[in-house]
Amino acid sequence: MRYTLVGSTTKFLEKTITAESGQDVILPCRAPNNNIFTLEWERADLKSGNVLFRVGCDIILDDQHPSFKNRVDLQDKEMKDGDVSLILKDVTINDAGTYECHFLMVEARSFKHSFIKLVVVPPGEAASWLLMFVCCMDELVDVRGRQMFLQLLSLWLTLIIKHRNKTSSEHNKGLLKKEY
């Protein structure tokens, strides 16, 4: 059984969240109040199924995508003050994507939604810092700030590559010495 939200739409929020694989992450979404008739969390690239669907006080699991079974919950089940944020447990690389939060208010005939882009990186890798910076590039308004950031990023990546090459070549020399 598939439920459809009907009404005019209003874009509410766009945000990027970065999480390491294995972490629990909160995808934020807020309604004006807690008079919410329906709430649906979806991920744009899923062919079928939703992440979470709630009508009134009931969570409907009929059409939930299998990859989210027993891994999602609302941060506040009572949705106090309109908090409809989603907790996604034990994220994996496969959870990366753009999530949409749709809610239909009891007193209105329109529904609003938020877009949250989730970036998931392997745990403990330096790449996580790089991805967090890249995701924040949109928020750097000043052109000179962006240019400086890109120059520092380029220098940082060059140093990492040189360090890895040096470490790798020293390790290989050590192995060659041991063989003779």
Backbone as JSON, one array per atom type, in Angstrom:
{
  "sequence": "MRYTLVGSTTKFLEKTITAESGQDVILPCRAPNNNIFTLEWERADLKSGNVLFRVGCDIILDDQHPSFKNRVDLQDKEMKDGDVSLILKDVTINDAGTYECHFLMVEARSFKHSFIKLVVVPPGEAASWLLMFVCCMDELVDVRGRQMFLQLLSLWLTLIIKHRNKTSSEHNKGLLKKEY",
  "N": [[0.85, -1.17, 0.0], [0.66, 2.16, -0.9], [1.03, 5.45, 0.14], [0.15, 8.76, -0.75], [1.23, 12.07, -0.7], [-0.63, 14.97, -1.06], [-0.9, 18.2, -2.47], [0.23, 21.64, -2.53], [3.71, 22.45, -2.85], [6.47, 23.51, -0.83], [9.75, 24.52, -0.75], [11.96, 23.94, 1.87], [14.48, 23.62, 3.29], [17.96, 23.14, 2.71], [20.69, 21.06, 3.26], [23.94, 19.76, 4.07], [25.29, 16.84, 5.41], [27.96, 15.18, 6.94], [29.13, 11.97, 7.69], [30.87, 9.36, 9.39], [31.29, 6.0, 8.36], [29.53, 3.53, 10.15], [28.73, 5.15, 12.24], [25.95, 6.62, 14.08], [23.61, 8.87, 12.76], [22.01, 12.05, 12.69], [19.47, 13.32, 10.75], [18.4, 16.41, 10.14], [15.16, 17.95, 10.44], [12.46, 20.18, 10.52], [9.2, 21.05, 11.4], [6.67, 23.66, 11.42], [5.14, 23.36, 13.76], [3.8, 20.83, 16.0], [1.51, 19.78, 14.84], [1.15, 17.68, 12.83], [0.02, 15.88, 10.11], [0.82, 13.9, 8.23], [4.03, 12.37, 7.76], [6.89, 11.9, 5.87], [9.92, 10.36, 5.12], [12.2, 10.13, 2.55], [14.59, 8.73, 0.21], [16.13, 10.08, -2.53], [17.24, 8.52, -4.65], [16.25, 5.94, -4.44], [14.5, 3.31, -5.93], [12.13, 2.15, -5.11], [10.05, 2.14, -2.19], [10.23, 3.7, 1.09], [12.04, 5.66, 3.51], [11.07, 6.27, 6.06], [7.7, 6.37, 7.14], [4.96, 8.07, 8.43], [1.71, 8.3, 9.71], [-0.45, 10.28, 11.4], [-0.18, 9.07, 14.59], [1.0, 6.72, 13.96], [3.56, 4.66, 12.68], [4.1, 3.55, 9.49], [5.01, 0.6, 8.09], [4.75, -0.83, 5.77], [5.71, -0.08, 3.2], [8.38, 0.37, 3.55], [11.77, 0.7, 2.64], [13.92, -2.14, 2.4], [16.59, -1.83, 3.3], [16.48, -0.03, 5.36], [15.14, -1.1, 7.46], [14.62, -1.51, 10.89], [16.62, 0.37, 11.42], [16.08, 3.05, 11.52], [14.64, 5.9, 13.16], [12.57, 8.35, 14.75], [13.93, 11.34, 16.05], [12.54, 12.65, 18.04], [9.84, 11.16, 19.11], [7.35, 12.16, 19.72], [7.31, 14.43, 18.31], [7.66, 17.03, 19.29], [7.46, 20.54, 19.28], [7.64, 20.5, 16.54], [9.8, 18.97, 15.71], [10.99, 16.78, 13.5], [13.17, 15.26, 12.94], [15.34, 12.71, 11.69], [16.78, 9.71, 12.9], [19.4, 7.85, 11.75], [20.75, 4.78, 11.98], [23.98, 3.24, 12.42], [25.4, 3.93, 9.92], [26.26, 3.28, 6.49], [28.36, 3.2, 3.56], [26.55, 2.82, 1.52], [24.34, 4.24, 2.36], [24.66, 6.85, 1.63], [23.46, 9.79, 0.03], [20.74, 11.87, -1.18], [18.38, 12.91, 1.01], [14.9, 13.32, 1.62], [12.58, 15.14, 3.47], [9.26, 15.16, 4.05], [6.32, 16.78, 5.07], [2.91, 17.02, 6.01], [0.81, 19.39, 7.17], [-1.77, 19.52, 9.65], [-3.53, 21.72, 9.72], [-3.2, 22.92, 7.27], [-3.3, 22.92, 3.67], [-1.1, 22.21, 2.3], [2.13, 20.83, 1.66], [5.36, 20.66, 3.08], [8.9, 20.49, 2.59], [12.23, 19.26, 3.24], [15.61, 19.07, 2.1], [18.26, 16.94, 2.58], [21.58, 16.26, 2.21], [23.45, 13.42, 2.55], [26.67, 12.5, 3.24], [28.82, 9.82, 3.35], [31.71, 8.5, 4.76], [34.6, 6.31, 4.89], [35.58, 5.01, 8.12], [37.9, 6.82, 10.17], [39.61, 7.79, 8.16], [41.67, 10.15, 6.44], [40.39, 11.26, 4.37], [37.85, 11.89, 5.19], [37.94, 14.42, 6.38], [38.61, 15.93, 4.15], [36.31, 15.56, 2.54], [34.39, 16.76, 4.19], [35.22, 19.44, 4.07], [34.94, 19.95, 1.31], [32.21, 19.62, 0.99], [31.32, 21.81, 2.34], [31.98, 23.89, 0.69], [30.04, 25.27, -0.77], [29.1, 27.11, 1.02], [31.07, 28.96, 1.28], [31.26, 32.11, 0.45], [32.78, 34.27, -0.4], [34.93, 34.95, -3.07], [37.74, 35.12, -3.02], [38.21, 33.74, -0.66], [37.41, 31.17, -1.4], [39.33, 30.63, -3.39], [41.71, 30.67, -1.87], [41.16, 28.55, -0.14], [41.07, 26.39, -1.98], [43.72, 26.43, -2.9], [45.12, 25.81, -0.51], [44.03, 23.29, -0.05], [44.98, 21.9, -2.28], [47.75, 22.0, -1.78], [47.82, 20.54, 0.62], [46.91, 18.0, -0.25], [49.01, 17.37, -2.03], [51.18, 17.17, -0.23], [50.34, 14.95, 1.28], [50.35, 12.92, -0.67], [53.08, 12.9, -1.39], [54.18, 12.11, 1.08], [53.04, 9.56, 1.38], [54.17, 8.26, -0.86], [56.9, 8.41, -0.2], [56.97, 6.95, 2.21], [56.07, 4.48, 1.25], [58.12, 3.82, -0.57], [60.34, 3.65, 1.15], [59.54, 1.51, 2.7], [59.49, -0.53, 0.78], [62.24, -0.65, 0.13], [63.26, -1.63, 2.53], [62.13, -4.16, 2.52], [63.45, -5.29, 0.35], [66.1, -5.38, 1.25], [65.9, -7.26, 3.28], [65.41, -9.57, 1.88], [67.81, -10.29, 0.64]],
  "CA": [[0.0, 0.0, 0.0], [1.47, 3.37, -1.02], [0.31, 6.68, 0.46], [0.67, 9.89, -1.5], [0.94, 13.39, -0.13], [-1.2, 15.83, -2.09], [-0.96, 19.61, -2.1], [1.31, 22.44, -3.1], [4.96, 22.19, -2.13], [7.35, 24.62, -0.5], [11.08, 24.07, -0.39], [12.15, 24.42, 3.23], [15.85, 23.64, 3.78], [18.95, 22.27, 2.1], [21.81, 20.93, 4.17], [24.82, 18.62, 3.85], [25.78, 16.23, 6.64], [28.99, 14.18, 6.7], [29.23, 11.01, 8.78], [31.74, 8.22, 9.15], [30.65, 4.7, 8.34], [29.41, 2.93, 11.48], [28.14, 6.1, 13.18], [24.55, 7.01, 13.98], [23.56, 10.24, 12.29], [20.69, 12.69, 12.75], [19.14, 14.16, 9.6], [17.47, 17.38, 10.75], [14.0, 18.48, 9.73], [11.59, 20.81, 11.51], [7.92, 21.61, 10.96], [6.35, 24.85, 12.23], [4.63, 22.91, 15.06], [3.64, 19.37, 15.99], [0.22, 19.41, 14.23], [1.56, 17.06, 11.57], [-0.86, 14.79, 9.74], [1.68, 12.85, 7.68], [5.47, 12.63, 7.67], [7.58, 10.88, 5.07], [11.33, 10.51, 4.79], [12.56, 9.35, 1.36], [15.89, 9.0, -0.4], [15.81, 10.38, -3.92], [17.69, 7.53, -5.63], [15.62, 4.63, -4.25], [13.47, 3.03, -6.93], [10.88, 1.88, -4.41], [10.14, 2.16, -0.74], [10.59, 4.95, 1.75], [12.91, 5.5, 4.67], [10.13, 6.23, 7.18], [6.42, 6.99, 6.82], [4.12, 8.14, 9.63], [0.4, 8.93, 9.58], [-0.91, 10.51, 12.77], [0.79, 8.55, 15.57], [1.41, 5.38, 13.52], [4.59, 4.48, 11.66], [3.64, 2.56, 8.52], [6.2, -0.12, 7.62], [4.41, -1.59, 4.57], [6.49, 0.29, 2.01], [9.73, 0.79, 3.95], [12.85, 0.04, 1.9], [14.54, -3.14, 3.29], [17.87, -1.41, 3.88], [16.26, 0.84, 6.52], [14.41, -1.84, 8.5], [15.24, -1.5, 12.23], [17.77, 1.28, 11.46], [15.65, 4.45, 11.55], [13.68, 6.3, 14.18], [12.48, 9.8, 14.9], [14.67, 11.85, 17.2], [11.52, 12.91, 19.04], [8.66, 10.42, 18.64], [6.17, 13.0, 19.91], [7.5, 15.54, 17.37], [7.48, 18.29, 20.03], [7.96, 21.75, 18.61], [7.81, 20.26, 15.11], [11.06, 18.25, 15.42], [10.76, 15.52, 12.77], [14.5, 14.8, 12.55], [15.46, 11.26, 11.56], [18.02, 9.07, 13.33], [19.8, 6.73, 10.9], [21.73, 4.05, 12.8], [25.02, 2.43, 11.81], [25.43, 4.28, 8.5], [27.24, 2.64, 5.6], [28.57, 3.94, 2.31], [25.31, 2.68, 0.74], [23.34, 5.2, 2.85], [24.92, 8.19, 1.09], [22.48, 10.25, -0.95], [19.93, 13.02, -0.8], [17.17, 12.53, 1.73], [13.84, 14.32, 1.59], [11.64, 15.1, 4.58], [7.99, 15.78, 3.65], [5.29, 16.72, 6.1], [1.65, 17.68, 5.72], [0.28, 19.95, 8.41], [-3.21, 19.31, 9.83], [-4.29, 22.94, 9.45], [-2.88, 23.48, 5.96], [-3.46, 22.02, 2.54], [0.16, 22.19, 1.57], [3.15, 20.12, 2.41], [6.67, 21.28, 2.99], [9.94, 19.48, 2.65], [13.64, 19.61, 3.37], [16.55, 18.19, 1.42], [19.5, 16.76, 3.34], [22.53, 15.41, 1.5], [24.28, 12.67, 3.49], [27.93, 12.0, 2.71], [29.35, 8.82, 4.27], [33.11, 8.2, 4.46], [35.14, 5.23, 5.73], [36.02, 5.5, 9.42], [39.3, 7.09, 10.47], [40.44, 8.18, 7.01], [41.87, 11.59, 6.24], [39.44, 11.68, 3.35], [36.65, 12.43, 5.82], [38.14, 15.87, 6.51], [38.54, 16.5, 2.81], [34.92, 15.6, 2.12], [33.67, 17.77, 4.97], [35.56, 20.75, 3.52], [34.36, 20.07, -0.02], [30.77, 19.78, 1.17], [31.06, 23.16, 2.85], [32.4, 24.88, -0.3], [28.89, 26.09, -1.17], [28.88, 28.14, 2.01], [32.11, 29.98, 1.17], [30.71, 33.06, -0.5], [33.85, 35.13, -0.88], [35.72, 34.31, -4.12], [39.13, 34.97, -2.54], [38.19, 32.67, 0.33], [37.37, 29.9, -2.14], [40.62, 30.42, -4.04], [42.67, 30.32, -0.83], [40.81, 27.2, 0.3], [41.49, 25.44, -3.01], [45.19, 26.38, -2.89], [45.52, 25.05, 0.68], [43.62, 21.9, -0.28], [45.92, 21.35, -3.25], [49.02, 21.82, -1.07], [47.62, 19.46, 1.58], [46.88, 16.74, -1.0], [50.36, 17.13, -2.53], [51.99, 16.7, 0.89], [49.9, 13.59, 1.62], [50.83, 12.01, -1.73], [54.53, 12.77, -1.23], [54.44, 11.33, 2.29], [52.71, 8.15, 1.09], [55.17, 7.74, -1.79], [58.15, 8.26, 0.55], [56.77, 5.84, 3.14], [55.97, 3.26, 0.45], [59.43, 3.48, -1.14], [61.19, 3.2, 2.26], [59.08, 0.18, 3.09], [59.95, -1.46, -0.25], [63.69, -0.82, 0.28], [63.45, -2.49, 3.69], [61.81, -5.52, 2.13], [64.5, -5.78, -0.56], [67.27, -5.68, 2.05], [65.65, -8.48, 4.03], [65.44, -10.72, 0.98], [69.19, -10.67, 0.28]],
  "C": [[0.9, 1.24, 0.0], [0.59, 4.58, -0.74], [0.95, 7.82, -0.32], [0.28, 11.18, -0.8], [0.48, 14.3, -1.26], [-1.22, 17.26, -1.59], [0.16, 20.37, -2.79], [2.56, 22.22, -2.26], [5.72, 23.49, -1.9], [8.69, 24.04, -0.12], [11.45, 24.72, 0.94], [13.61, 24.59, 3.61], [16.72, 22.74, 2.92], [20.15, 22.24, 3.01], [22.64, 19.72, 3.78], [25.35, 18.15, 5.19], [26.82, 15.19, 6.25], [29.09, 13.28, 7.92], [30.2, 9.91, 8.4], [30.91, 6.95, 9.19], [30.66, 4.11, 9.74], [28.78, 3.84, 12.51], [26.62, 6.12, 13.05], [24.54, 8.47, 13.59], [22.12, 10.75, 12.41], [20.54, 13.58, 11.52], [18.06, 15.13, 10.07], [16.31, 17.77, 9.83], [13.06, 19.03, 10.79], [10.35, 21.37, 10.82], [7.61, 22.82, 11.84], [5.82, 24.51, 13.62], [4.42, 21.41, 14.98], [2.27, 18.92, 15.49], [0.45, 18.8, 12.85], [0.63, 15.89, 11.3], [-0.06, 13.62, 9.18], [3.12, 13.32, 7.62], [6.08, 11.52, 6.83], [9.03, 11.3, 4.85], [11.61, 9.59, 3.61], [14.02, 9.62, 1.0], [15.67, 9.03, -1.9], [16.15, 9.25, -4.89], [17.07, 6.14, -5.46], [14.51, 4.45, -5.27], [12.11, 2.78, -6.27], [11.12, 1.94, -2.91], [10.54, 3.52, -0.19], [11.54, 4.63, 2.9], [12.05, 5.38, 5.92], [8.85, 6.94, 6.76], [5.54, 6.93, 8.07], [2.83, 8.88, 9.29], [-0.16, 9.05, 10.99], [0.17, 10.03, 13.74], [1.37, 7.2, 15.15], [2.5, 5.43, 12.47], [4.15, 3.32, 10.79], [4.88, 1.9, 7.9], [5.97, -0.85, 6.3], [5.33, -1.32, 3.39], [7.9, 0.75, 2.37], [10.77, -0.01, 3.15], [13.58, -0.91, 2.86], [15.83, -2.68, 3.95], [17.71, -0.52, 5.11], [15.51, 0.15, 7.66], [15.24, -1.88, 9.78], [16.47, -0.58, 12.33], [17.38, 2.74, 11.54], [14.64, 4.67, 12.66], [13.61, 7.82, 14.17], [13.25, 10.22, 16.13], [13.71, 12.11, 18.36], [10.21, 12.29, 18.55], [7.37, 11.22, 18.79], [6.21, 14.23, 18.99], [7.24, 16.9, 18.03], [8.12, 19.43, 19.26], [8.26, 21.52, 17.14], [9.1, 19.54, 14.75], [10.74, 16.9, 14.8], [12.08, 14.96, 12.25], [14.56, 13.27, 12.61], [16.8, 10.79, 12.11], [18.25, 7.88, 12.41], [20.95, 6.04, 11.61], [22.71, 3.29, 11.94], [25.13, 2.67, 10.3], [26.52, 3.53, 7.76], [27.39, 3.53, 4.37], [27.29, 3.91, 1.46], [24.21, 3.64, 1.18], [23.54, 6.6, 2.29], [23.86, 8.54, 0.05], [21.73, 11.45, -0.43], [18.62, 12.53, -0.22], [16.17, 13.68, 1.69], [12.9, 14.07, 2.76], [10.39, 15.86, 4.13], [7.03, 15.71, 4.82], [4.08, 17.54, 5.67], [1.05, 18.11, 7.04], [-1.25, 19.77, 8.46], [-3.99, 20.53, 9.36], [-4.07, 23.52, 8.05], [-3.15, 22.44, 4.87], [-2.22, 22.05, 1.67], [1.14, 21.35, 2.37], [4.5, 20.75, 2.13], [7.71, 20.18, 3.06], [11.32, 20.1, 2.77], [14.46, 18.63, 2.56], [17.82, 18.14, 2.27], [20.38, 15.81, 2.57], [23.41, 14.75, 2.55], [25.49, 12.14, 2.75], [28.49, 11.05, 3.76], [30.76, 8.46, 3.83], [33.58, 7.05, 5.35], [35.67, 5.78, 7.04], [37.52, 5.74, 9.49], [40.17, 7.5, 9.31], [40.53, 9.7, 6.91], [40.89, 12.12, 5.21], [38.18, 12.28, 3.97], [36.77, 13.94, 6.0], [38.02, 16.55, 5.16], [37.09, 16.62, 2.35], [34.11, 16.62, 2.91], [33.96, 19.16, 4.43], [34.9, 20.96, 2.17], [32.86, 20.31, 0.08], [30.42, 21.19, 1.63], [31.42, 24.25, 1.84], [31.25, 25.8, -0.7], [28.7, 27.27, -0.23], [29.98, 29.21, 2.01], [31.71, 30.95, 0.07], [31.8, 33.89, -1.16], [34.73, 34.38, -1.88], [37.17, 34.11, -3.67], [39.23, 33.87, -1.5], [38.18, 31.3, -0.33], [38.72, 29.6, -2.79], [41.67, 30.01, -3.02], [42.42, 28.89, -0.34], [41.31, 26.17, -0.7], [43.02, 25.32, -3.08], [45.69, 25.58, -1.69], [45.18, 23.57, 0.53], [44.59, 21.21, -1.24], [47.28, 21.07, -2.59], [48.92, 20.64, -0.11], [47.63, 18.11, 0.88], [48.26, 16.39, -1.54], [51.25, 16.58, -1.43], [51.62, 15.26, 1.28], [50.44, 12.59, 0.6], [52.33, 11.82, -1.61], [54.88, 11.92, -0.03], [54.15, 9.86, 2.05], [53.73, 7.53, 0.17], [56.49, 7.47, -1.07], [58.07, 7.06, 1.48], [56.75, 4.51, 2.39], [57.33, 2.85, -0.09], [60.4, 3.03, -0.04], [60.81, 1.8, 2.71], [59.58, -0.87, 2.08], [61.45, -1.7, -0.16], [64.01, -1.75, 1.44], [63.15, -3.94, 3.34], [62.88, -6.12, 1.24], [65.75, -6.17, 0.23], [67.11, -7.01, 2.8], [65.74, -9.72, 3.15], [66.85, -11.17, 0.67], [69.89, -11.13, 1.47]]
}
